[in-house]
Amino acid sequence: MNKPLSTRNKTIHTSLENGQDLLKQCMNIENNISDIKSIQNKVILGDLFSVCDRLPEKSMDLIIADPPYNLSKQFGENKFYQKNNQEYTTYTRQWLKKVMPLLKDNGSIYICCDWQSSLIIGTVLSEFAIIRNRISWQREKGRGAKNNWKNAMEDIWFATKSKNYTFNLDAVKIRRKVIAPYKTNGKPKDWQQTANGNFRDTCPSNFWDDITIPFWSMPENTAHPTQKPEKLIAKLILASSNAGDTVFDPFLGSGTTAVVAKKLNRNFIAIEREAQYCIWTQQRLDVAEKNKQIQGFNNGVFWERNSLKEQGKG
Ligand SMILES: C[S@@+](CC[C@H](N)C(=O)[O-])C[C@H]1O[C@@H](n2cnc3c(N)ncnc32)[C@H](O)[C@@H]1O
């Protein structure tokens, strides 16, 4: 039995034992899949190294991958052991070899990493795709260290298979308070006047400081050790796919990519090898059936951190 949490703690932590009905909604893949429609929007319980071989080539519009960073860490019943650089390079190349053939010619891929894994992942990724950018995400909460700088940043590599790719700039603009409200002919120059203040929609840079990691009072939070925020994944999906496209995540974890794809009317294909995490994903997907809200993203607009008041919620 799980220990009861405080009523304000919204963490999803359903046990394996209690989550068997949720697990039944997930699927295993034993045969080759010729039409991805038959497996869309289902969580696949399995190992990406065998499942990817069964999926049709060039069937995904967008890949979001959040592999184990090169740190020793327990994920459910399996532990990822820190490797030397050569071994982590080989591991990265091995999973990219499985995943990249699944991407359409006009598709994009994002890979999350910390600064150490980033040195290797960026280099290996360039063997497979055209690197377009490296996003730096300031996580706000960092991992402290006794004799080093606290690590509070993560990288997200952005690459495409060809020169022809989707990038929906308008969908990912950030709404900021206007500091210098210039007017021309008495009218706002490039900002909007509203009852809640003056705002401008600005182009997003590759430095993201407006996203916190999920914590216990957020409904999206699960007991997964390395869960990504929905707001972060929402930016990737909105920029690099269109409604109805297929988003693929080979390292699904607590289900963030699948949940956000569903909330944003995309299809998902997602693999996770831990049954426990598939249960939490399924639980989140069931909630997303009725509630499509993404914290920090309201009415089609990304808001700066701590701007609930301006969103009419403060
Ligand atoms: C860094 S976590 C991903 C976290 C995820 N982005 C989220 O928001 O929860 C990596 C996940 O990949 C899973 N994993 C590792 N190796 C795998 C493999 N070979 N096949 C499928 N899943 C794997 C782990 O169990 C872990 O949950």
The ligand as an ORCA input file, in Angstrom:
! r2SCAN-3c Opt
* xyz 0 1
  C      14.802     10.511    -18.644
  S      13.434      9.451    -18.508
  C      12.186     10.250    -19.494
  C      11.296     11.152    -18.699
  C      10.134     11.716    -19.502
  N      10.564     12.696    -20.460
  C       9.061     12.324    -18.598
  O       8.667     13.489    -18.793
  O       8.627     11.651    -17.668
  C      13.928      8.098    -19.502
  C      12.923      6.970    -19.514
  O      13.311      6.028    -20.510
  C      13.018      4.726    -20.062
  N      13.901      3.814    -20.807
  C      15.233      3.668    -20.674
  N      15.699      2.780    -21.566
  C      14.635      2.355    -22.292
  C      14.473      1.445    -23.361
  N      15.518      0.758    -23.855
  N      13.236      1.237    -23.883
  C      12.167      1.937    -23.371
  N      12.260      2.810    -22.347
  C      13.474      3.025    -21.811
  C      13.272      4.785    -18.572
  O      12.569      3.778    -17.881
  C      12.835      6.200    -18.205
  O      11.506      6.222    -17.736
*
